[in-house]
């Protein structure tokens, strides 16, 4: 039966109160409302509305979890039929400006890195396939060896696997310029200059056996390429975009097209290579060292802490900070153990939703729990997290966080680490296909954590309130 999205939207407005709504917008899964009086809204009535999977109040916004696809249709139906609400329409960007400054900064970082995720995910898959195809045992099965593979094939494979990380600063500068209102192609050019082949390659300089030395400017400033340097590219991109906007404001119109790019590229190339690069290199190296140290704390304690903290970070929106750290780890080491230690959150969260859905007698909870669990398996966690896990109290929440922490500890002890990011739950094993031990171990731990979270929730975490048939 086709859903009446207009009625769903109107039911929400009736409970919240149209006069209570200051502005409204939506994201991928949630209807976001700025309201005058949050206390006047009866959450239980909102949660009884068809397709509503949960509600919560965060960053000054009353957020109603509807799920991917549904939220768009509900929102559009409201905008098309209610002129008063149409006048209150705002953008997600405008709402974010009014939030916590730290959260805004973290979200801004996320907005820079999200556009480049597809390229890194694809590269990770290429690396995984390379590990499989060029594995000695696989080649021996086909009666050949790595030495027998033609050079042009290995070269083409290297193009697939190495290009993104070789030019990562260019991608980050491009995205930062786009985010902060600059001309993206100018950012891309500056990023390319940071990894120009005319400069000593950063990876070669770091290899003491290569014999490659940095250039020395003014007798004390080392100049190298910044292959894999995330922080340098990010800061150069942000400052470059701001410099471009400032320059365009004062540059005569007749000179703007030619001289604004000239000034921005020249200044940021020099500042990036002579000032920001050398300084931020130490900061970036320190960040990698700290995260690596935490991950490598003996007995899996680091993995336990990260697995425990990640669900809390998702609840507050701070998980977007992890993207920058993961990018830095990938660029510096070629691996991403951080996402591995966070990954069991998705398995545990999905299991909690399925367990509550399985045991509940309330038909509405059964439908919402199953839908939220499936959505979590596909990588979108809000419906399961806010619509089921948090909604039904500390027991399911504690089970989910505990299983996430336990999974992080086990994976840390076993030395499992991804070679990409951006893939969650059922797709996440693709980040480990580069090595059979990594893949099999990750799958086994994931299944164990899922089963453990499901059993514990089914036995101890299902609230009494859902054990009564709603009669729907």
C-alpha positions as a printed NumPy array, in Angstrom:
array([[  0.   ,   0.   ,   0.   ],
       [  1.362,   3.415,  -0.988],
       [  2.23 ,   5.65 ,   1.932],
       [  0.409,   8.971,   2.406],
       [  3.447,  11.163,   2.983],
       [  1.304,  14.297,   3.103],
       [ -0.617,  12.854,   6.076],
       [  2.607,  11.804,   7.821],
       [  3.96 ,  15.322,   7.46 ],
       [  0.736,  16.919,   8.628],
       [  0.556,  14.609,  11.65 ],
       [  4.06 ,  15.701,  12.626],
       [  3.171,  19.389,  12.246],
       [ -0.021,  18.924,  14.278],
       [  1.867,  17.39 ,  17.217],
       [  4.832,  19.785,  17.112],
       [  2.597,  22.801,  16.436],
       [  2.946,  24.887,  13.305],
       [  3.269,  28.094,  15.332],
       [  5.989,  26.382,  17.383],
       [  8.17 ,  25.843,  14.301],
       [ 10.715,  28.596,  13.619],
       [ 12.417,  26.968,  10.641],
       [ 12.738,  23.527,   9.104],
       [ 14.919,  21.503,   6.769],
       [ 16.085,  17.906,   6.471],
       [ 19.211,  15.802,   6.058],
       [ 19.566,  12.275,   4.648],
       [ 17.495,  10.617,   7.369],
       [ 15.988,  13.277,   9.664],
       [ 13.47 ,  16.086,   9.578],
       [ 15.143,  18.963,  11.43 ],
       [ 13.046,  21.63 ,  13.145],
       [ 14.   ,  24.748,  15.063],
       [ 11.241,  25.22 ,  17.615],
       [ 10.22 ,  27.933,  20.07 ],
       [  9.275,  25.581,  22.895],
       [ 10.82 ,  22.147,  22.908],
       [  9.067,  21.238,  26.195],
       [  5.62 ,  21.583,  24.616],
       [  6.245,  18.683,  22.207],
       [  5.018,  15.261,  23.308],
       [  7.714,  12.899,  22.031],
       [  5.539,   9.839,  22.577],
       [  2.879,  11.206,  20.234],
       [  5.467,  12.012,  17.561],
       [  6.917,   8.512,  17.82 ],
       [  3.492,   6.963,  17.238],
       [  3.201,   8.635,  13.832],
       [  3.592,   6.266,  10.88 ],
       [  7.216,   5.937,   9.625],
       [  8.68 ,   7.895,  12.574],
       [ 11.589,   5.84 ,  13.912],
       [ 12.636,   8.106,  16.747],
       [ 13.135,  11.676,  17.941],
       [ 15.866,  13.562,  19.754],
       [ 16.918,  17.134,  20.462],
       [ 20.45 ,  18.132,  19.581],
       [ 22.322,  21.31 ,  18.585],
       [ 19.161,  23.377,  19.086],
       [ 17.166,  21.235,  16.671],
       [ 14.217,  18.916,  17.219],
       [ 15.128,  16.018,  14.94 ],
       [ 12.634,  13.398,  13.77 ],
       [ 14.164,  10.229,  12.337],
       [ 12.234,   9.043,   9.266],
       [ 14.902,   7.251,   7.229],
       [ 16.449,   7.642,   3.798],
       [ 13.989,   8.393,   1.005],
       [ 11.025,   8.802,   3.348],
       [ 12.254,  12.073,   4.848],
       [ 12.579,  13.65 ,   1.378],
       [  9.   ,  12.716,   0.45 ],
       [  7.516,  13.917,   3.742],
       [  9.419,  17.192,   3.543],
       [  8.465,  17.823,  -0.087],
       [  4.801,  17.13 ,   0.627],
       [  4.843,  19.749,   3.397],
       [  6.59 ,  22.33 ,   1.243],
       [  4.125,  21.794,  -1.625],
       [  0.933,  22.031,   0.416],
       [  1.641,  24.483,   3.25 ],
       [  2.661,  28.048,   2.305],
       [  3.328,  28.944,   5.953],
       [  5.863,  26.141,   6.296],
       [  7.368,  27.033,   2.91 ],
       [  8.179,  30.455,   4.361],
       [  9.982,  28.721,   7.232],
       [ 12.142,  26.584,   4.946],
       [ 15.852,  26.965,   5.586],
       [ 19.019,  25.116,   4.631],
       [ 20.989,  22.582,   6.607],
       [ 23.969,  24.891,   6.296],
       [ 22.11 ,  27.778,   7.969],
       [ 21.001,  25.552,  10.843],
       [ 24.539,  24.305,  11.379],
       [ 25.811,  27.874,  11.822],
       [ 23.748,  28.213,  14.98 ],
       [ 25.129,  25.103,  16.667],
       [ 28.011,  24.442,  19.008],
       [ 31.245,  25.989,  17.595],
       [ 33.2  ,  22.757,  18.107],
       [ 30.529,  20.711,  16.352],
       [ 30.415,  23.243,  13.512],
       [ 34.187,  22.979,  13.087],
       [ 34.062,  19.17 ,  13.087],
       [ 31.2  ,  19.17 ,  10.607],
       [ 33.112,  21.581,   8.357],
       [ 36.064,  19.186,   8.307],
       [ 33.675,  16.411,   7.394],
       [ 32.246,  18.475,   4.534],
       [ 35.756,  18.842,   3.103],
       [ 36.603,  15.141,   3.259],
       [ 33.279,  13.533,   2.314],
       [ 33.523,  14.493,  -1.41 ],
       [ 36.847,  12.645,  -1.772],
       [ 35.698,   9.461,  -0.004],
       [ 34.537,   7.702,  -3.217],
       [ 38.013,   7.967,  -4.729],
       [ 39.685,   6.575,  -1.617],
       [ 37.111,   3.784,  -1.252],
       [ 37.662,   2.761,  -4.876],
       [ 41.422,   2.848,  -4.381],
       [ 41.083,   0.644,  -1.301],
       [ 39.126,  -1.903,  -3.317],
       [ 41.743,  -1.794,  -6.068],
       [ 44.436,  -2.407,  -3.438],
       [ 42.454,  -5.332,  -2.074],
       [ 42.035,  -6.865,  -5.534],
       [ 45.723,  -6.29 ,  -6.2  ],
       [ 46.549,  -8.223,  -3.031],
       [ 44.347, -11.088,  -4.176],
       [ 45.386, -11.194,  -7.844],
       [ 49.132, -10.863,  -7.193],
       [ 49.166, -13.22 ,  -4.219],
       [ 51.845, -15.899,  -4.648],
       [ 49.416, -18.722,  -3.836],
       [ 46.805, -17.447,  -6.29 ],
       [ 49.379, -17.055,  -9.045],
       [ 50.815, -20.501,  -8.276],
       [ 47.327, -21.984,  -8.638],
       [ 47.298, -20.649, -12.199],
       [ 50.841, -21.89 , -12.797],
       [ 52.622, -18.549, -12.829],
       [ 54.678, -16.207, -10.615],
       [ 54.827, -12.441, -10.014],
       [ 57.958, -12.22 , -12.211],
       [ 55.989, -13.606, -15.159],
       [ 53.437, -10.783, -15.139],
       [ 54.128,  -8.269, -17.947],
       [ 55.429,  -4.868, -16.864],
       [ 52.579,  -3.012, -18.529],
       [ 50.045,  -4.903, -16.382],
       [ 51.827,  -4.108, -13.12 ],
       [ 52.144,  -0.493, -14.251],
       [ 48.431,  -0.22 , -14.996],
       [ 47.668,  -1.771, -11.607],
       [ 49.949,   0.78 ,  -9.93 ],
       [ 48.089,   3.594, -11.69 ],
       [ 44.844,   2.284, -10.21 ],
       [ 46.22 ,   1.86 ,  -6.694],
       [ 48.669,   4.746,  -6.272],
       [ 47.187,   7.782,  -8.036],
       [ 44.735,   8.952,  -5.37 ],
       [ 47.318,   8.98 ,  -2.605],
       [ 49.992,  10.482,  -4.849],
       [ 47.715,  13.454,  -5.559],
       [ 45.699,  13.475,  -2.331],
       [ 46.708,  17.084,  -1.442],
       [ 45.27 ,  18.249,  -4.774],
       [ 41.935,  16.573,  -4.005],
       [ 41.828,  18.047,  -0.486],
       [ 42.723,  21.561,  -1.681],
       [ 40.047,  21.32 ,  -4.379],
       [ 37.415,  20.275,  -1.838],
       [ 38.483,  22.917,   0.711],
       [ 38.298,  25.688,  -1.908],
       [ 34.841,  24.47 ,  -2.899],
       [ 33.646,  24.337,   0.714],
       [ 34.965,  27.787,   1.646],
       [ 33.759,  29.642,  -1.426],
       [ 36.894,  29.724,  -3.568],
       [ 37.354,  28.572,  -7.143],
       [ 37.899,  24.788,  -6.922],
       [ 40.25 ,  24.589,  -9.917],
       [ 42.582,  27.128,  -8.274],
       [ 42.687,  24.913,  -5.198],
       [ 43.378,  21.902,  -7.387],
       [ 46.322,  23.653,  -9.047],
       [ 47.794,  24.665,  -5.677],
       [ 47.377,  21.101,  -4.421],
       [ 49.197,  19.776,  -7.48 ],
       [ 52.067,  22.166,  -6.744],
       [ 52.39 ,  20.671,  -3.267],
       [ 53.202,  17.314,  -4.896],
       [ 55.038,  18.587,  -7.962],
       [ 57.53 ,  16.036,  -9.392],
       [ 60.096,  18.863,  -9.346],
       [ 60.169,  18.578,  -5.539],
       [ 61.885,  15.769,  -3.608],
       [ 59.261,  13.089,  -3.048],
       [ 58.159,  12.984,   0.606],
       [ 58.084,   9.192,   0.717],
       [ 61.582,   8.987,  -0.775],
       [ 62.915,  11.547,   1.726],
       [ 61.391,   9.531,   4.581],
       [ 63.188,   6.388,   3.348],
       [ 66.726,   6.568,   4.724],
       [ 67.879,   4.083,   2.089],
       [ 66.734,   6.174,  -0.882],
       [ 69.471,   8.762,  -0.686],
       [ 66.954,  11.523,  -1.473],
       [ 67.415,  14.68 ,   0.585],
       [ 65.12 ,  17.714,   0.978],
       [ 66.032,  21.003,  -0.642],
       [ 67.137,  23.627,   1.882],
       [ 65.879,  27.192,   1.475],
       [ 67.567,  30.139,   3.234],
       [ 69.884,  27.689,   4.902],
       [ 67.311,  26.178,   7.298],
       [ 63.882,  25.545,   5.675],
       [ 63.5  ,  22.012,   4.245],
       [ 61.494,  21.835,   1.032],
       [ 59.894,  18.557,   0.013],
       [ 56.771,  17.418,  -1.75 ],
       [ 53.779,  16.836,   0.494],
       [ 52.547,  13.522,  -0.85 ],
       [ 50.055,  12.161,   1.662],
       [ 50.101,  15.29 ,   3.837],
       [ 46.476,  15.844,   4.781],
       [ 46.818,  18.689,   7.273],
       [ 49.049,  20.834,   5.062],
       [ 46.677,  20.512,   2.113],
       [ 43.648,  21.237,   4.318],
       [ 45.064,  24.431,   5.847],
       [ 46.47 ,  25.641,   2.525],
       [ 43.066,  25.041,   0.912],
       [ 41.131,  26.902,   3.62 ],
       [ 43.499,  29.89 ,   3.704],
       [ 43.732,  29.948,  -0.089],
       [ 39.95 ,  30.132,  -0.467],
       [ 39.746,  32.957,   2.054],
       [ 42.594,  34.801,   0.311],
       [ 40.792,  34.456,  -3.017],
       [ 37.561,  35.897,  -1.606],
       [ 39.502,  38.791,  -0.041],
       [ 41.405,  39.434,  -3.264],
       [ 38.278,  39.476,  -5.417],
       [ 36.707,  42.017,  -3.085],
       [ 39.512,  44.533,  -3.703],
       [ 40.774,  43.598,  -7.161],
       [ 39.52 ,  45.871, -10.001],
       [ 37.025,  44.027, -12.211],
       [ 39.206,  44.416, -15.277],
       [ 42.108,  42.657, -13.544],
       [ 40.187,  40.098, -11.492],
       [ 40.169,  37.218, -13.983],
       [ 43.935,  37.289, -14.47 ],
       [ 45.48 ,  38.622, -11.297],
       [ 43.347,  37.072,  -8.544],
       [ 44.377,  33.502,  -9.507],
       [ 47.952,  34.758,  -9.975],
       [ 48.108,  36.253,  -6.483],
       [ 46.37 ,  33.333,  -4.759],
       [ 48.45 ,  30.626,  -6.43 ],
       [ 51.76 ,  32.436,  -5.941],
       [ 51.157,  33.331,  -2.296],
       [ 49.771,  29.951,  -1.262],
       [ 52.462,  27.995,  -3.093],
       [ 55.198,  29.916,  -1.267],
       [ 53.417,  29.905,   2.096],
       [ 52.546,  26.239,   1.735],
       [ 56.033,  25.04 ,   0.837],
       [ 58.096,  27.424,   2.988],
       [ 55.974,  28.006,   6.092],
       [ 52.869,  25.865,   6.579],
       [ 54.273,  22.629,   5.199],
       [ 57.345,  22.397,   7.468],
       [ 55.333,  23.46 ,  10.543],
       [ 52.27 ,  21.308,   9.983],
       [ 54.387,  18.282,   9.113],
       [ 55.383,  18.014,  12.775],
       [ 51.778,  18.464,  13.939],
       [ 50.567,  15.793,  11.533],
       [ 53.325,  13.389,  12.51 ],
       [ 52.438,  13.937,  16.165],
       [ 48.752,  13.239,  15.49 ],
       [ 49.582,   9.996,  13.703],
       [ 51.934,   8.99 ,  16.522],
       [ 49.308,   9.642,  19.215],
       [ 46.546,   7.733,  17.411],
       [ 48.906,   4.897,  16.538],
       [ 50.078,   4.729,  20.155],
       [ 46.484,   4.525,  21.382],
       [ 45.656,   1.803,  18.874],
       [ 48.738,  -0.175,  19.883],
       [ 48.211,  -0.011,  23.674],
       [ 48.82 ,  -3.579,  24.906],
       [ 46.073,  -6.126,  25.552],
       [ 43.678,  -4.331,  23.205],
       [ 42.973,  -1.546,  25.711],
       [ 43.27 ,   1.076,  22.98 ],
       [ 40.798,  -0.792,  20.804],
       [ 38.464,  -1.135,  23.792],
       [ 38.536,   2.631,  24.419],
       [ 38.013,   3.518,  20.761],
       [ 35.209,   0.995,  20.382],
       [ 33.602,   2.456,  23.494],
       [ 33.99 ,   6.108,  22.466],
       [ 32.857,   5.83 ,  18.857],
       [ 29.12 ,   5.259,  19.534],
       [ 29.212,   8.232,  21.923],
       [ 30.871,  10.299,  19.193],
       [ 28.109,   9.348,  16.753],
       [ 25.451,  10.45 ,  19.245],
       [ 27.031,  13.9  ,  19.507],
       [ 28.08 ,  14.286,  15.867],
       [ 31.781,  14.273,  16.78 ],
       [ 32.418,  11.14 ,  14.702],
       [ 33.01 ,  13.339,  11.662],
       [ 36.415,  14.21 ,  13.132],
       [ 37.448,  10.589,  12.618],
       [ 37.37 ,  11.044,   8.824],
       [ 40.327,  13.439,   8.865],
       [ 42.315,  11.163,  11.185],
       [ 41.548,   8.132,   9.017],
       [ 42.638,   9.99 ,   5.875],
       [ 45.877,  10.971,   7.59 ],
       [ 46.548,   7.387,   8.666],
       [ 45.853,   6.057,   5.181],
       [ 48.114,   8.618,   3.567],
       [ 50.917,   8.062,   6.094],
       [ 50.831,   4.294,   6.558],
       [ 48.614,   2.877,   3.802],
       [ 46.275,   1.374,   6.406],
       [ 43.322,   2.502,   8.486],
       [ 43.151,   0.594,  11.787],
       [ 40.929,   3.311,  13.281],
       [ 37.857,   2.459,  11.198],
       [ 38.384,  -1.205,  12.096],
       [ 38.152,  -0.487,  15.807],
       [ 35.002,   1.61 ,  15.242],
       [ 33.349,  -0.874,  12.895],
       [ 31.757,  -3.149,  15.486],
       [ 29.431,  -0.287,  16.456],
       [ 27.477,  -0.9  ,  13.25 ],
       [ 27.244,  -4.659,  13.798],
       [ 26.125,  -4.236,  17.427],
       [ 23.655,  -1.454,  16.655],
       [ 21.989,  -3.496,  13.901],
       [ 21.792,  -6.552,  16.174],
       [ 20.086,  -4.569,  18.947],
       [ 17.447,  -3.343,  16.484],
       [ 16.794,  -6.819,  15.117],
       [ 16.598,  -8.345,  18.609],
       [ 14.046,  -5.802,  19.834],
       [ 12.082,  -6.208,  16.61 ],
       [ 12.13 , -10.006,  16.957],
       [ 10.934, -10.148,  20.565],
       [  8.555,  -7.165,  20.587],
       [  4.824,  -7.762,  20.267],
       [  4.068,  -4.181,  19.304],
       [  3.674,  -4.404,  15.527],
       [  4.878,  -0.846,  14.997],
       [  8.098,  -1.58 ,  16.897],
       [  8.596,  -4.768,  14.88 ],
       [  8.392,  -2.843,  11.602],
       [ 10.572,   0.053,  12.778],
       [ 13.169,  -2.27 ,  14.346],
       [ 13.517,  -4.399,  11.222],
       [ 13.678,  -1.367,   8.94 ],
       [ 16.228,   0.385,  11.175],
       [ 18.362,  -2.767,  11.405],
       [ 18.451,  -3.198,   7.637],
       [ 19.294,   0.481,   7.196],
       [ 22.155,   0.106,   9.693],
       [ 23.506,  -2.886,   7.789],
       [ 23.667,  -0.621,   4.745],
       [ 25.655,   1.991,   6.684],
       [ 23.055,   4.539,   7.888],
       [ 22.919,   4.353,  11.675],
       [ 20.547,   7.116,  12.821],
       [ 17.25 ,   5.176,  12.535],
       [ 18.639,   2.281,  14.591],
       [ 20.57 ,   4.455,  17.051],
       [ 17.93 ,   7.074,  17.808],
       [ 14.822,   5.147,  16.819],
       [ 15.551,   1.927,  18.724],
       [ 18.753,   1.707,  20.76 ],
       [ 18.593,   5.024,  22.626],
       [ 14.81 ,   5.181,  22.59 ],
       [ 14.404,   2.067,  24.725],
       [ 16.726,   2.938,  27.556],
       [ 20.088,   2.153,  29.049],
       [ 20.014,  -1.624,  28.686],
       [ 20.036,  -1.805,  24.853],
       [ 22.348,   1.212,  24.721],
       [ 24.754,  -0.37 ,  27.208],
       [ 24.723,  -3.673,  25.336],
       [ 25.466,  -1.915,  22.047],
       [ 28.329,   0.164,  23.475],
       [ 29.743,  -2.809,  25.383],
       [ 29.751,  -5.044,  22.299],
       [ 31.299,  -2.256,  20.218],
       [ 34.092,  -1.878,  22.794],
       [ 34.629,  -5.633,  23.05 ],
       [ 34.851,  -5.948,  19.267],
       [ 37.37 ,  -3.109,  19.102],
       [ 39.526,  -4.811,  21.748],
       [ 39.495,  -8.183,  19.967],
       [ 40.32 ,  -6.667,  16.568],
       [ 43.127,  -4.634,  18.134],
       [ 44.665,  -7.716,  19.763],
       [ 44.457,  -9.626,  16.471],
       [ 46.076,  -6.792,  14.488],
       [ 43.248,  -6.245,  11.996],
       [ 43.317,  -3.049,   9.924],
       [ 41.484,  -1.804,   6.838],
       [ 43.118,  -0.311,   3.763],
       [ 40.327,   2.173,   3.   ],
       [ 37.346,   3.875,   4.616],
       [ 33.721,   4.761,   3.895],
       [ 32.293,   1.215,   3.876],
       [ 30.112,   0.064,   6.753],
       [ 28.793,  -3.241,   8.109],
       [ 27.862,  -5.596,   5.226],
       [ 30.13 ,  -3.77 ,   2.761],
       [ 33.014,  -3.273,   5.207],
       [ 34.663,  -6.688,   4.543],
       [ 35.678,  -5.301,   1.134],
       [ 38.294,  -3.217,   2.976],
       [ 40.073,  -6.406,   4.083],
       [ 40.168,  -8.512,   0.932],
       [ 43.803,  -7.58 ,   0.444],
       [ 44.745, -10.369,   2.864],
       [ 42.934, -13.629,   3.662],
       [ 43.814, -13.521,   7.375],
       [ 42.528,  -9.974,   7.676],
       [ 39.296, -10.767,   5.811],
       [ 38.432, -14.026,   7.589],
       [ 39.292, -12.675,  11.047],
       [ 37.268,  -9.511,  10.521],
       [ 34.251, -11.496,   9.3  ],
       [ 34.407, -13.922,  12.23 ],
       [ 34.677, -11.132,  14.813],
       [ 31.875,  -9.185,  13.131],
       [ 29.527, -12.18 ,  13.178],
       [ 30.416, -12.991,  16.807],
       [ 29.758,  -9.414,  17.946],
       [ 26.479,  -9.308,  16.016],
       [ 25.312, -12.583,  17.564],
       [ 26.429, -11.568,  21.059],
       [ 24.623,  -8.212,  20.872],
       [ 21.489,  -9.907,  19.5  ],
       [ 21.403, -12.587,  22.227],
       [ 22.094, -10.178,  25.103],
       [ 19.468,  -7.742,  23.87 ],
       [ 16.912, -10.498,  23.284],
       [ 17.45 , -11.908,  26.784],
       [ 17.999,  -8.739,  28.826],
       [ 17.527,  -5.583,  26.74 ],
       [ 13.967,  -5.611,  25.387],
       [ 11.809,  -3.173,  27.398],
       [  8.467,  -4.269,  28.832],
       [  6.682,  -1.435,  27.035],
       [  7.084,  -3.142,  23.645],
       [  5.942,  -6.529,  24.89 ],
       [  2.286,  -5.575,  24.607],
       [  0.411,  -5.902,  21.339],
       [ -0.446,  -2.419,  20.127],
       [ -3.39 ,  -3.785,  18.192],
       [ -2.225,  -2.064,  14.996]])
